[in-house]
Amino acid sequence: MPVPPPAGPRRRPPLSDVAVSLTGAVFLLAGVAGLLPGPAAAALAVAGGSALACVRLAWLAGGALPAAPSDLTPNVPPTVDARTTESPARSAGTGPPEHRHAASPARPAGHRHAASPGVPPERRDGTAPGVTTGRQARRVALSRRVAAILDAAVLVAGLTVAVLPLSDPAHRLPIALTGLCLTTPLYVTALLRLPGRSRMSGPELVRRGVDVLALGVSLVFAGWMLLPGGPVRAVAGIAASGGAVLLAVLVVAALAERRRRPGAAGCHAGAALTLGGLTLLVVLLAYDAPERALPVVAAPLLAGALLTVAGLRRAWAGERPGRDLAPAAWPRLTAPAGIAALAAGVHLCAVGEFSTGAMALGLAVIPPIMAGELLAAADQRRRVQRLAAREAWLRRRLGPDARAAEPAPLTRADLVRAMAQRSGGALLVVDLHGEGAAVPEGPVLTEVARRLRAGAETRDLVVRLGDTEYAILTDLGPVLAYALGTRLLAALTEPYPRPCGAARVRVSVGLAETSGGEPEDVLRQADLARRRAVQLGRDRVEWYDAYLEEQLVRRLDLERELPGAVARGELDLVYQPVVALAERVPVGTEALLRWRSPTLGTVLPAELLPVATDLDLVGEIGRWVVDRACRQLAAWSEGGRELWMAVNVTPRELAAPDFVARTATALAAYDVSPERLVVEVAEPGVSAELSTVVARLAGLRSIGVRTALDDFRAEHASLAQLRRLPIDLLKVGPHLVGPGGDGQRPLIDVVANLADRLGVELVVEELESEGQVAGARRAGCRYGQGFALARPATAERVEAWFEEFPSAAR
């Protein structure tokens, strides 16, 4: 027997269903507008959907399934050759973590069963895959019989509307009544024989009966209010009352089954729409409604046919019950009151008064609604008691001694179940980092668990997710949960006493709200927020939001693609000229790094370098930059152009013991004069490793390479350390060129005087207007760089720009 394709994310409706629905809508609108006769428009609108549904139900009744995956979304795993392959989720490692850990590669092949329609994916009777037991055969046979009965029901409903334009107007009401009387028992028989039905307990029967009574009375009241004034015709009254009661039964059943048996719920909803449409047709014909009103019955009949077959195909593939969630108050409790109120309002506007019988029927809606409210409150109390008992059991698993230590007995699966049972709150993921690259030791982790338990609220659940990772599930709202994360952060960063001295740990906390999301999604969101806290320097609490996820996804893409970028030839240099401000001629260039990623586009250094630093790729990238810059200098030298080339290095790269030697080797390899290379280091990162930076810059100057300090801030500390740095060029931003506060002279004048006393040349960068260029020149700055002078460009474009200055630097 063919096996349905594997379940996946919720799919869009098949194109065939969309096409049929759109066609039916066109015919319906044409009939209402009077472009087509009403009966003909109704028949044409229903014909396509009924024919499509009948063909699919016939396939099911014959034991075959269509192969189009877009038409079917079952809830069972795909067929797997137990001798040769693993299931896709296990082989790809994409399933939930607890499932991946439970599945061992050495698991015997006989434990991996193939799924077939109507057969559970996991067999517990010990039979081999593909072997059909008697119980399974009976289930398949029952499913086929149900499909045949539903096929007959849909066919009768479709034929009832199809023969209307072919019959005499006087015979249409008997035809509609016959169709309704035939379709109703067929649907009822099929729905009662659907696989998976279970006996309801006494409280469930009472609750179901109260829900049916409330909805049924409200629908009967609505039908009474909406029928035309005057005496109610007998056939219309009987059809409307009976249809309202049957509709209430089917709707309540569909709502009750939508989580446990979604396929069965779809069948019930399809039956409700179909029978409701036929009932509406009977009422319209009984009151001799104009033909232009008849096409309105096409919408429920068409939707009912398609929904019936969709529900049966899902039930055929095997139901996978949803989580045990609290039943929603809407529409079980609020829909009856809303229907009755809406019908009463429409009647009051149209008629202006209520009869005694109508008032009595309207008041009859109130008792079942009140009873439903009381039953819902009792269900909620029982649910809260079950949750409390479950949580108490989880806490008892810890034991008094373990609670004082760490919550190791609780697992990720326990956390997922606890999140599924709570309706709100927040999840905090805590990650620990030892001093340097060290991992916190056992005694430290024990004290960490104790501090977590002491700092958490009484009802909070603390779970250990990994060696140094914990999760705290709290009922607090997001703001209070953030405050809780801050308190835990302060407690965990306190020193940990040890015999050999106090230990310290760094902590990263990620926070995500649990409301409105699946447990695994909430875990992922909290973990993304934790990663962001790590990237921002640790010892902080980060709150998840959608923008954060975009940043982290981008960061993960960068971390995945950057390794090997040098070997793949994806790095590139662009060059921005440095201009002598007095003569407006080029004297040098600055090499600017670009990563031309085929998947991520062009990545600038501001985004690239932090990732390279974390991946320890700065040295590899820096070597490539120096080598490419020296090669370009050599190429320009062949044209007789003696310009300098500035390359940027990070303090971490500069601190490498062999940096000076590697630079000298690159210069010698391309026969480039050392004074034509300028090594720039950014001033903000110098302070942390000042002595090492001073030594390396002095080493570069000893071999003839010039040095520069980039991004000079002109603060007191910067001015003090400027005297210690062996540099030749000082690069400052345009903010120093503007006028000082309170009418004082620009700060660039102070920096220019200091540079002149130290024998350092000034380069003003990021000049973007002629006013800034003029201000830098007035201050005595010799060199400038920025968009107002020349934009960064490839080597070929820069060479073409150089041709405008034939005598420059030759």
C-alpha positions, -999 to +999 in steps of 0.1 A: +000+000+000+014+034-008+028+053+021+021+091+026+051+114+026+065+126+058+050+152+080+066+186+078+057+222+085+022+232+078+017+234+040-003+258+020-035+244+004-029+224-028-032+244-061-061+222-071-081+233-040-072+269-046-082+267-082-116+250-074-123+275-046-116+305-068-137+291-096-166+285-072-163+320-059-165+334-094-197+315-102-211+324-068-206+362-074-220+358-109-251+343-096-256+369-068-250+396-093-276+382-117-252+373-145-262+337-142-294+320-131-292+313-094-296+275-095-271+272-123-246+294-105-250+273-073-246+241-093-215+253-111-199+266-080-203+234-061-196+210-090-158+213-091-153+209-053-176+180-050-161+162-080-125+167-067-135+155-032-154+125-046-123+114-066-100+117-036-124+099-013-127+071-040-089+068-040-090+064-002-118+039-003-099+019-029-067+018-007-047+043-028-032+076-020-021+104-044+016+109-045+015+147-046+031+158-014+014+191-015-019+174-011-012+156+021+004+165+054+003+133+075+016+130+110+038+099+106+074+094+097+084+085+061+090+050+050+126+039+058+145+009+045+153-007+079+183-025+064+202+004+050+192+038+062+183+059+093+153+082+095+160+116+080+157+134+114+182+111+130+207+110+101+207+148+098+207+154+135+178+178+132+153+164+157+149+176+193+181+172+213+166+146+237+155+125+207+189+127+191+207+117+222+184+088+227+191+074+192+224+056+191+240+048+157+243+012+168+206+008+173+194-024+156+178-019+122+148-039+133+137-011+156+132+013+127+098+006+112+082+017+080+049+036+084+018+028+064-016+044+063-035+036+094-006+019+110+012+035+140+048+043+132+062+025+162+050-011+167+048-026+202+038-061+193+072-072+180+061-077+144+086-069+117+080-038+095+057-043+066+039-072+083+002-064+088-014-077+119-051-086+121-058-054+142-041-033+116-059-049+088-092-043+105-082-006+110-074-002+073-106-019+062-126+004+086-108+035+071-118+024+036-154+019+046-155+053+062-140+068+030-167+051+009-195+064+032-182+099+031-178+097-006-214+089-009-224+117+014-204+143-006-218+129-038-254+131-026-249+167-014-233+177-047-260+161-068-287+177-047-275+211-059-265+200-094-301+189-103-317+221-092-313+240-125-326+209-144-358+205-123-391+223-121-392+251-094-421+233-077-399+202-073-368+219-059-379+219-022-386+181-022-352+175-039-334+196-013-352+178+016-343+144+001-307+154-003-306+166+033-323+135+046-299+112+027-267+131+035-273+134+072-273+097+081-244+091+058-223+117+076-234+106+110-226+069+102-191+078+089-182+101+118-192+075+144-169+050+127-138+072+123-107+054+137-093+067+170-126+072+188-123+067+226-149+063+253-155+096+270-155+098+308-185+110+328-172+146+332-163+148+296-198+137+286-214+163+308-192+191+295-198+180+259-236+179+265-236+214+281-216+228+253-239+213+227-270+225+246-256+261+248-246+263+212-278+245+200-302+268+219-283+298+206-285+286+170-322+278+173-328+312+187-308+328+159-327+309+133-360+319+148-349+356+149-336+356+113-366+338+097-390+362+079-419+376+100-452+359+101-461+323+106-432+299+104-436+273+077-435+238+091-408+224+068-386+254+074-390+253+112-382+216+114-352+219+090-339+250+108-343+235+143-329+201+134-301+216+115-292+239+144-290+210+168-270+189+145-247+218+137-241+224+174-232+187+179-207+187+150-191+221+159-186+211+195-171+178+184-148+195+160-136+219+187-131+191+212-111+170+188-090+197+172-059+189+193-063+152+200-076+142+166-072+170+141-081+148+112-114+138+129-120+175+138-117+184+101-142+157+091-167+170+117-162+206+105-167+195+069-199+177+079-212+208+097-206+230+067-222+206+042-253+199+063-255+236+072-255+245+035-282+220+027-303+232+056-300+268+044-310+256+009-342+240+023-351+272+042-345+294+012-367+272-010-394+269+017-398+307+017-396+310-021-365+331-019-354+347-052-332+327-073-303+352-069-301+341-032-295+304-040-258+307-048-250+316-012-254+279-003-224+271-026-198+285-002-205+261+028-211+231+005-178+237-014-158+243+018-175+213+035-165+189+007-129+200+006-126+200+044-141+166+047-116+149+024-087+169+040-097+157+074-101+121+064-067+120+047-051+133+078-070+108+100-060+080+075-023+089+079-025+084+117-033+110+143-006+125+165-023+140+196-013+175+205-002+187+240-026+186+269-035+222+269-063+239+287-095+241+266-100+276+252-128+296+266-135+309+231-155+298+212-169+271+236-183+296+261-184+330+244-197+319+209-233+310+221-237+343+239-223+362+209-246+344+184-277+350+205-268+387+210-261+393+174-294+376+163-314+395+188-298+428+176-306+421+140-342+411+149-347+442+170-335+465+142-357+447+116-389+441+136-386+463+167-401+439+192-399+403+206-427+378+209-432+359+242-419+327+227-388+345+213-380+360+247-384+327+265-361+310+239-336+338+243-335+334+281-331+297+277-296+304+263-284+317+297-285+285+319-263+263+297-238+292+293-236+296+331-233+258+335-204+258+310-187+286+329-189+266+361-176+235+345-147+254+329-138+268+363-138+233+378-117+220+349-092+249+355-090+241+392-083+204+385-057+214+359-039+236+383-039+208+409-024+184+383+003+209+374+011+215+411+013+178+417+036+174+387+059+202+398+060+188+433+070+155+419+098+171+399+110+189+429+109+157+450+132+141+424+159+166+435+158+156+471+167+179+500+204+175+496+204+178+458+184+210+460+211+225+481+237+215+456+227+214+419+196+203+400+213+177+379+184+151+380+162+174+359+168+171+322+160+192+291+130+171+285+116+180+320+121+216+311+103+213+278+073+196+296+072+222+323+072+250+297+043+232+278+023+232+311+028+269+319+008+296+302+033+325+307+065+336+323+101+337+310+131+315+305+166+324+314+196+306+301+228+311+321+263+303+307+294+302+328+330+311+317+360+305+338+391+327+341+408+329+307+400+298+288+396+276+318+363+258+325+347+262+360+356+232+382+333+208+400+332+226+435+326+259+417+297+244+398+282+230+430+283+265+445+269+280+413+239+256+415+234+266+452+234+303+444+210+298+415+186+279+438+190+306+465+184+334+441+155+319+422+118+323+433+101+295+451+082+281+421+110+286+396+124+255+380+162+253+377+176+228+352+212+220+342+214+219+304+252+213+299+285+213+317+284+250+324+249+259+312+217+262+333+181+273+326+157+289+350+120+288+342+100+314+360+064+326+362+075+362+364+068+387+337+096+399+314+105+430+334+107+411+367+124+382+350+151+407+338+155+419+374+158+382+384+185+377+358+204+408+371+203+395+406+215+361+396+243+377+375+255+397+406+254+365+428+272+343+403+300+368+396+310+370+433+343+352+441+342+315+448+365+305+478+390+277+471+420+264+491+444+278+465+427+312+462+393+326+452+380+318+417+360+340+396+336+332+367+321+353+340+284+349+333+262+354+302+224+354+306+199+352+278+162+359+285+131+350+264+094+351+271+076+318+271+041+330+262+030+324+226+058+301+215+067+264+214+091+252+241+119+244+216+115+279+200+117+296+234+148+276+243+164+287+210+155+323+215+169+323+251+201+307+238+204+333+210+201+360+236+228+343+257+251+342+226+246+379+221+256+385+258+288+365+251+296+386+220+290+418+238+316+409+265+298+387+290+287+396+325+254+409+312+218+400+306+204+402+271+167+402+261+156+383+230+139+402+202+135+397+164+163+422+156+187+404+179+179+372+160+187+388+127+221+400+141+229+366+155+219+348+123+242+372+104+270+366+129+266+328+126+267+331+088+299+351+091+315+326+114+305+298+091+318+314+059+349+333+070+372+303+076+388+295+043+380+329+027+417+336+022+423+302+005+392+307-017+404+341-029+375+360-015+394+388+002+401+420-017+417+454-011+405+488-022+427+519-020+418+554-008+443+580-018+460+603+007+464+639-007+488+667+000+464+695+009+485+724-004+492+710-038+461+687-041+482+658-054+483+622-042+512+612-020+500+578-007+471+554-003+455+534+024+446+498+018+411+489+030+400+453+034+369+440+017+355+404+019+336+396-013+316+367+000+295+349-027+268+342-002+269+373+021+279+400-003+306+426+005+316+426+042+334+456+056+362+455+082+339+467+110+318+436+107+346+412+096+374+419+121+354+411+154+345+377+139+381+371+127+393+380+162+369+355+178+379+328+153+416+335+157+419+344+120+434+379+124+469+367+119+461+348+087+441+378+073+468+403+083+495+383+066+474+383+034+468+421+036+505+429+040+515+406+012+489+420-012+498+456-003+535+450-009+527+434-042+506+464-053+534+488-042+558+468-064+534+471-094+530+508-089+568+512-086+572+497-121+553+527-134+577+551-117+551+562-090+567+565-055+537+565-032+534+551+003+509+524+012+492+523+047+479+490+061+458+487+092+467+462+119+451+454+152+470+456+185+465+418+188+481+412+154+509+437+162+517+418+194+527+387+175+564+380+182+571+375+145+552+404+131+583+425+124+601+396+107+571+387+086+568+423+074+604+425+065+601+392+045+571+405+025+590+437+017+620+418+005+599+393-015+586+422-037+617+444-035+597+473-020+615+501-001+605+498+036+598+536+040+570+532+014+550+510+038+531+526+067+517+503+095+487+519+112+473+509+146+441+523+161+446+544+192+416+531+212+431+496+214+466+506+222+463+513+259+457+476+269+490+465+254+509+497+254+544+483+262+541+456+235+528+480+209+557+504+216+582+476+212+567+464+179+564+499+164+600+506+174+610+473+157+592+484+125+609+517+125+643+500+129+638+482+096+627+515+079+589+509+080+570+540+089+543+539+116+510+557+122+485+561+150+450+560+137+417+574+152+435+597+176+410+611+201+430+641+216+420+632+252+442+638+281+452+601+283+458+600+245+480+631+247+500+615+275+507+582+258+514+599+224+548+609+238+557+572+243+547+559+209+573+558+181+552+570+152+557+590+120+521+599+112+491+609+133+457+604+118+428+625+133+391+628+125+374+659+111+357+666+145+389+682+156+388+707+127+356+724+137+356+754+161+360+748+198+335+754+225+328+790+236+344+805+205+378+789+213+402+780+185+398+745+169+413+716+188+432+707+157+455+737+164+466+722+197+472+687+182+491+703+153+514+721+176+520+690+196+526+670+165+551+696+152+570+694+185+572+656+183+582+656+147+550+638+136+530+646+104+493+650+106+467+633+083+431+644+086+408+616+075+371+614+067+371+648+051+337+650+034+333+687+025+354+715+011+349+734+043+366+706+063+394+705+038+399+742+041+399+740+079+425+713+079+447+732+056+444+764+077+454+744+108+487+735+092+478+699+084+499+686+055+479+656+044+442+648+041+420+618+032+382+615+026+354+615+001+359+652-006+393+644-020+390+608-034+369+578-027+381+543-021+384+523-054+401+493-069+437+494-079+428+499-116+405+529-109+431+545-086+457+541-113+434+559-137+429+586-112+467+589-107+470+597-145+454+631-138+486+640-118+514+629-140+541+646-119+529+636-085+553+615-064+574+603-094 
